[in-house]
Amino acid sequence: MRLVTLASKNLWRRPARTVLTVLGLAVSIAAVVALVGLAESLENSFLDLYSRRGTDLVVQRRGGNVQLTKVLPLKLAERIRTVAGVREVVAGLADMIAFEKQNLYNVLINGWEPNSPVWDRVHLLSGEKLREGDEHQILLGRILAANLGKKVGDEITLYGHTFHVKGIFESFSVHENGAVFMLLADLEREIDRPGQVTGFAVHAIDRSPAAVQALARKIEALDPQISAKTSREFVESLSQMKLTRTMSWLMASIAIAIGAIGMLNTMAMSVFERRAEIAALRAIGWRQRRVVGLILREALIVAGFGALAGILVGVAAIQFLAHWRQTSGLVQGDISFRAIAEGLIIAALMAVLGAYLPARSAARRNIVASLHGS
């Protein structure tokens, strides 16, 4: 009889214990796939937002962690445009608001100049784009408009003032689909930031890494208070991203520890109850290595079913959050294959670490003593 077949039969001799262990591992792997996958998806979607718009450098005020509280003078854009190697500069002001009645929090508001290329880079589903002089008028992202139940011509209250929905747009980015767009002058007035912006997106003529780094140094030489980072460096430096990654792995690690303890307990109990059986196998000629291999196969079968269930649950959780109104404007819903691979590796490690020590201990026990139950 093949070892895999024998291992499967051994597991189903104790179905309740096997199923509970599989469920425990499934929770651990689901936590890795969902939490870590969400963190990676969030980072990748932010990076995609800049890279697909052709942004090579993000210029902001140097220092500090909360990006939205740091501002630069809008007139700095003209100085940046004069730097050799700069093709385009896009100025933007950002803020976060909440629609508490609809349970929508951390809704992004972007203020753009009337001539900003951003207006031409989103697809208008209905209504019209904003033009210079359109005071107290906004565009709503597709997801946000659906969550608020708003359409073109409706009114919405922002910062205590009434704004009119002039259009509803769709973007490739889930973050923009859950955002509000308004003219820069309107947002400057509402948050009391006259002549100021959160930062600048710089498009380079030569997009090679060396040329972009050289351009960053030239821009930073304009003012010691500004920082020019590549899109990837900027996204990775965001305190929100760092916190999300840390918290995701912290929570996933707790679930992994619980799953590992469950696996170790199951395999230790299984080996303890089968001391005489293992001794009998040794007595008829099984080598220690083969006994250890049998028990490791049992653990890997349990881990395999647990990993499969956990991946399915984790992916389902991400899809649910992508369609849940409270998080649909933040979660893109794409599947992180890296997180799935990490989940599979962790499941295999838990199986090996949880089974090896009990298996080795049982295989090395005195055969006569084990047969007599001592």
C-alpha positions as semicolon CSV with decimal commas, in nm:
position;residue;x (nm);y (nm);z (nm)
1;M;0,000;0,000;0,000
2;R;0,137;0,341;-0,094
3;L;0,223;0,579;0,189
4;V;-0,020;0,847;0,067
5;T;-0,309;0,597;0,069
6;L;-0,214;0,471;0,413
7;A;-0,181;0,827;0,542
8;S;-0,529;0,913;0,411
9;K;-0,682;0,610;0,580
10;N;-0,513;0,700;0,909
11;L;-0,659;1,050;0,898
12;W;-1,014;0,936;0,836
13;R;-0,999;0,696;1,128
14;R;-1,042;1,010;1,338
15;P;-1,267;1,230;1,118
16;A;-1,370;1,484;1,383
17;R;-1,011;1,569;1,478
18;T;-0,904;1,584;1,113
19;V;-1,189;1,815;1,011
20;L;-1,129;2,050;1,306
21;T;-0,759;2,071;1,222
22;V;-0,841;2,145;0,859
23;L;-1,077;2,423;0,970
24;G;-0,812;2,571;1,199
25;L;-0,559;2,577;0,918
26;A;-0,819;2,718;0,681
27;V;-0,871;3,016;0,912
28;S;-0,495;3,078;0,921
29;I;-0,453;3,062;0,544
30;A;-0,767;3,270;0,486
31;A;-0,618;3,540;0,711
32;V;-0,297;3,543;0,509
33;V;-0,473;3,553;0,172
34;A;-0,733;3,813;0,276
35;L;-0,534;4,046;0,502
36;V;-0,197;4,032;0,330
37;G;-0,366;4,019;-0,010
38;L;-0,567;4,331;0,068
39;A;-0,256;4,519;0,179
40;E;-0,068;4,422;-0,137
41;S;-0,370;4,500;-0,354
42;L;-0,404;4,843;-0,195
43;E;-0,037;4,922;-0,257
44;N;-0,045;4,792;-0,614
45;S;-0,362;4,984;-0,699
46;F;-0,208;5,309;-0,569
47;L;0,106;5,244;-0,770
48;D;-0,104;5,161;-1,076
49;L;-0,286;5,493;-1,035
50;Y;0,041;5,680;-1,087
51;S;0,216;5,452;-1,336
52;R;-0,080;5,426;-1,575
53;R;-0,105;5,806;-1,577
54;G;0,258;5,828;-1,681
55;T;0,372;5,982;-1,353
56;D;0,747;5,943;-1,305
57;L;0,796;6,159;-0,994
58;V;0,574;6,276;-0,710
59;V;0,680;6,606;-0,557
60;Q;0,566;6,691;-0,202
61;R;0,688;6,881;0,100
62;R;0,971;6,702;0,272
63;G;0,922;6,546;0,616
64;G;0,617;6,434;0,810
65;N;0,404;6,125;0,769
66;V;0,049;6,244;0,703
67;Q;0,062;6,333;0,334
68;L;-0,262;6,532;0,318
69;T;-0,146;6,783;0,581
70;K;0,165;6,882;0,385
71;V;0,118;7,148;0,119
72;L;0,326;7,336;-0,134
73;P;0,264;7,667;-0,313
74;L;0,089;7,621;-0,646
75;K;0,330;7,866;-0,810
76;L;0,608;7,611;-0,759
77;A;0,465;7,427;-1,062
78;E;0,603;7,694;-1,294
79;R;0,953;7,653;-1,152
80;I;0,934;7,276;-1,191
81;R;0,825;7,312;-1,554
82;T;1,143;7,508;-1,630
83;V;1,364;7,218;-1,517
84;A;1,531;7,044;-1,812
85;G;1,378;6,701;-1,868
86;V;1,027;6,781;-1,741
87;R;0,751;6,709;-1,991
88;E;0,441;6,780;-1,785
89;V;0,348;6,889;-1,430
90;V;0,006;6,814;-1,280
91;A;-0,086;6,997;-0,960
92;G;-0,345;6,855;-0,723
93;L;-0,497;6,918;-0,382
94;A;-0,646;6,632;-0,181
95;D;-0,861;6,590;0,127
96;M;-1,058;6,316;0,304
97;I;-1,421;6,344;0,414
98;A;-1,692;6,115;0,547
99;F;-2,060;6,066;0,464
100;E;-2,164;5,941;0,805
101;K;-2,532;5,883;0,723
102;Q;-2,431;5,644;0,447
103;N;-2,151;5,490;0,662
104;L;-1,889;5,598;0,408
105;Y;-1,556;5,707;0,554
106;N;-1,219;5,816;0,413
107;V;-1,375;5,937;0,090
108;L;-1,111;6,109;-0,122
109;I;-1,169;6,456;-0,265
110;N;-0,935;6,574;-0,540
111;G;-0,908;6,933;-0,660
112;W;-0,762;6,983;-1,008
113;E;-0,688;7,291;-1,217
114;P;-0,937;7,360;-1,501
115;N;-0,673;7,283;-1,765
116;S;-0,544;6,969;-1,590
117;P;-0,503;6,665;-1,818
118;V;-0,678;6,459;-1,548
119;W;-1,017;6,568;-1,680
120;D;-0,940;6,403;-2,015
121;R;-0,811;6,083;-1,855
122;V;-1,140;5,971;-1,702
123;H;-1,439;5,838;-1,889
124;L;-1,755;6,045;-1,839
125;L;-2,060;5,817;-1,797
126;S;-2,314;6,098;-1,778
127;G;-2,325;6,476;-1,752
128;E;-2,043;6,713;-1,840
129;K;-1,687;6,777;-1,733
130;L;-1,599;7,067;-1,510
131;R;-1,477;7,384;-1,675
132;E;-1,323;7,705;-1,547
133;G;-1,580;7,905;-1,353
134;D;-1,790;7,602;-1,248
135;E;-1,816;7,694;-0,882
136;H;-1,979;7,453;-0,635
137;Q;-2,002;7,179;-0,897
138;I;-1,844;6,836;-0,875
139;L;-1,793;6,507;-1,052
140;L;-1,861;6,182;-0,866
141;G;-1,684;5,854;-0,926
142;R;-1,907;5,569;-1,040
143;I;-1,886;5,372;-0,715
144;L;-1,939;5,674;-0,491
145;A;-2,237;5,792;-0,695
146;A;-2,398;5,448;-0,659
147;N;-2,328;5,431;-0,285
148;L;-2,474;5,779;-0,232
149;G;-2,764;5,721;-0,469
150;K;-2,679;6,037;-0,663
151;K;-2,716;6,121;-1,030
152;V;-2,641;6,419;-1,252
153;G;-2,827;6,730;-1,135
154;D;-2,860;6,617;-0,771
155;E;-2,731;6,823;-0,483
156;I;-2,480;6,711;-0,222
157;T;-2,352;6,879;0,093
158;L;-1,975;6,912;0,132
159;Y;-1,805;7,118;0,402
160;G;-2,144;7,259;0,496
161;H;-2,212;7,396;0,145
162;T;-2,432;7,272;-0,135
163;F;-2,263;7,135;-0,447
164;H;-2,428;7,021;-0,770
165;V;-2,336;6,694;-0,939
166;K;-2,238;6,794;-1,291
167;G;-2,116;6,454;-1,403
168;I;-2,042;6,094;-1,309
169;F;-1,718;5,939;-1,429
170;E;-1,542;5,605;-1,443
171;S;-1,170;5,551;-1,396
172;F;-0,947;5,243;-1,416
173;S;-0,868;5,307;-1,048
174;V;-1,106;5,192;-0,775
175;H;-0,981;5,481;-0,558
176;E;-1,092;5,740;-0,812
177;N;-1,421;5,558;-0,873
178;G;-1,493;5,616;-0,505
179;A;-1,380;5,980;-0,507
180;V;-1,506;6,334;-0,562
181;F;-1,346;6,560;-0,825
182;M;-1,384;6,937;-0,805
183;L;-1,201;7,242;-0,934
184;L;-0,886;7,331;-0,744
185;A;-1,013;7,680;-0,656
186;D;-1,325;7,534;-0,493
187;L;-1,130;7,289;-0,278
188;E;-0,872;7,554;-0,182
189;R;-1,155;7,771;-0,055
190;E;-1,337;7,494;0,130
191;I;-1,034;7,368;0,323
192;D;-0,869;7,711;0,356
193;R;-0,563;7,636;0,142
194;P;-0,548;7,936;-0,094
195;G;-0,279;7,898;-0,358
196;Q;-0,163;7,565;-0,214
197;V;-0,159;7,205;-0,334
198;T;-0,082;6,866;-0,183
199;G;0,178;6,791;-0,448
200;F;0,274;6,762;-0,812
201;A;0,284;6,466;-1,050
202;V;0,581;6,510;-1,282
203;H;0,608;6,339;-1,621
204;A;0,962;6,309;-1,754
205;I;1,081;6,331;-2,113
206;D;1,336;6,055;-2,062
207;R;1,171;5,783;-1,851
208;S;1,476;5,565;-1,797
209;P;1,549;5,502;-1,426
210;A;1,881;5,689;-1,432
211;A;1,727;5,993;-1,605
212;V;1,432;6,000;-1,364
213;Q;1,666;5,988;-1,062
214;A;1,873;6,270;-1,210
215;L;1,556;6,472;-1,270
216;A;1,451;6,416;-0,908
217;R;1,778;6,564;-0,785
218;K;1,733;6,868;-1,010
219;I;1,382;6,929;-0,877
220;E;1,489;6,889;-0,514
221;A;1,764;7,146;-0,578
222;L;1,490;7,407;-0,638
223;D;1,394;7,412;-0,271
224;P;1,535;7,224;0,032
225;Q;1,178;7,180;0,161
226;I;1,059;6,962;-0,126
227;S;1,103;6,592;-0,196
228;A;1,085;6,426;-0,537
229;K;1,030;6,050;-0,532
230;T;0,955;5,794;-0,797
231;S;0,599;5,663;-0,797
232;R;0,706;5,336;-0,632
233;E;0,916;5,511;-0,368
234;F;0,630;5,748;-0,293
235;V;0,369;5,473;-0,252
236;E;0,598;5,257;-0,040
237;S;0,681;5,555;0,185
238;L;0,319;5,638;0,264
239;S;0,258;5,592;0,635
240;Q;-0,087;5,452;0,557
241;M;0,071;5,177;0,346
242;K;0,329;5,092;0,609
243;L;0,061;5,074;0,879
244;T;-0,164;4,858;0,660
245;R;0,118;4,614;0,583
246;T;0,225;4,593;0,947
247;M;-0,126;4,542;1,084
248;S;-0,210;4,286;0,815
249;W;0,093;4,071;0,892
250;L;0,042;4,114;1,267
251;M;-0,314;3,984;1,252
252;A;-0,221;3,712;1,005
253;S;0,067;3,604;1,231
254;I;-0,170;3,554;1,522
255;A;-0,392;3,333;1,306
256;I;-0,086;3,143;1,179
257;A;0,033;3,079;1,536
258;I;-0,309;2,942;1,633
259;G;-0,313;2,717;1,325
260;A;0,041;2,595;1,392
261;I;-0,044;2,508;1,753
262;G;-0,352;2,320;1,633
263;M;-0,146;2,124;1,382
264;L;0,120;2,040;1,641
265;N;-0,145;1,930;1,891
266;T;-0,323;1,711;1,636
267;M;-0,009;1,537;1,517
268;A;0,127;1,492;1,869
269;M;-0,201;1,335;1,986
270;S;-0,218;1,117;1,675
271;V;0,136;0,990;1,728
272;F;0,082;0,936;2,102
273;E;-0,231;0,728;2,045
274;R;-0,055;0,514;1,781
275;R;0,263;0,435;1,969
276;A;0,198;0,060;1,957
277;E;0,101;0,075;1,589
278;I;0,418;0,266;1,499
279;A;0,626;0,021;1,706
280;A;0,467;-0,269;1,518
281;L;0,562;-0,109;1,187
282;R;0,915;-0,070;1,313
283;A;0,916;-0,433;1,428
284;I;0,823;-0,564;1,081
285;G;1,107;-0,372;0,921
286;W;0,996;-0,012;0,866
287;R;1,286;0,227;0,896
288;Q;1,265;0,545;1,104
289;R;1,271;0,753;0,787
290;R;0,966;0,574;0,645
291;V;0,768;0,619;0,968
292;V;0,851;0,991;0,970
293;G;0,754;1,010;0,602
294;L;0,413;0,852;0,673
295;I;0,331;1,103;0,947
296;L;0,458;1,396;0,740
297;R;0,229;1,288;0,455
298;E;-0,066;1,287;0,694
299;A;0,019;1,642;0,800
300;L;0,065;1,758;0,439
301;I;-0,274;1,612;0,339
302;V;-0,441;1,804;0,623
303;A;-0,248;2,118;0,528
304;G;-0,347;2,078;0,163
305;F;-0,719;2,067;0,239
306;G;-0,680;2,352;0,489
307;A;-0,490;2,564;0,238
308;L;-0,749;2,503;-0,035
309;A;-1,037;2,598;0,195
310;G;-0,846;2,898;0,330
311;I;-0,764;3,031;-0,016
312;L;-1,127;3,004;-0,124
313;V;-1,246;3,184;0,190
314;G;-0,976;3,451;0,157
315;V;-1,058;3,524;-0,206
316;A;-1,429;3,533;-0,125
317;A;-1,362;3,781;0,157
318;I;-1,172;4,012;-0,079
319;Q;-1,453;3,997;-0,336
320;F;-1,709;4,070;-0,065
321;L;-1,518;4,377;0,052
322;A;-1,480;4,495;-0,308
323;H;-1,862;4,499;-0,342
324;W;-1,957;4,608;0,011
325;R;-2,058;4,973;0,001
326;Q;-1,844;5,074;0,301
327;T;-1,525;4,944;0,138
328;S;-1,605;4,929;-0,234
329;G;-1,425;5,259;-0,295
330;L;-1,106;5,131;-0,132
331;V;-1,076;4,763;-0,224
332;Q;-1,008;4,679;-0,585
333;G;-1,093;4,310;-0,555
334;D;-0,803;4,174;-0,758
335;I;-0,650;3,846;-0,645
336;S;-0,298;3,862;-0,507
337;F;-0,124;3,551;-0,637
338;R;0,171;3,640;-0,418
339;A;-0,051;3,619;-0,110
340;I;-0,189;3,285;-0,231
341;A;0,165;3,153;-0,279
342;E;0,260;3,277;0,068
343;G;-0,046;3,099;0,210
344;L;0,053;2,771;0,046
345;I;0,411;2,799;0,172
346;I;0,293;2,878;0,525
347;A;0,054;2,580;0,520
348;A;0,335;2,347;0,411
349;L;0,569;2,486;0,679
350;M;0,304;2,442;0,949
351;A;0,254;2,081;0,839
352;V;0,625;1,997;0,842
353;L;0,704;2,180;1,167
354;G;0,393;2,045;1,339
355;A;0,454;1,684;1,240
356;Y;0,830;1,635;1,226
357;L;0,916;1,646;1,596
358;P;0,633;1,412;1,711
359;A;0,706;1,177;1,419
360;R;1,081;1,166;1,486
361;S;1,024;1,112;1,857
362;A;0,783;0,823;1,793
363;A;1,009;0,662;1,533
364;R;1,308;0,665;1,768
365;R;1,127;0,519;2,069
366;N;1,224;0,179;2,197
367;I;1,015;-0,076;2,006
368;V;0,964;-0,314;2,298
369;A;0,869;-0,037;2,538
370;S;0,617;0,107;2,287
371;L;0,456;-0,233;2,227
372;H;0,405;-0,272;2,603
373;G;0,253;0,081;2,625
374;S;0,529;0,228;2,840
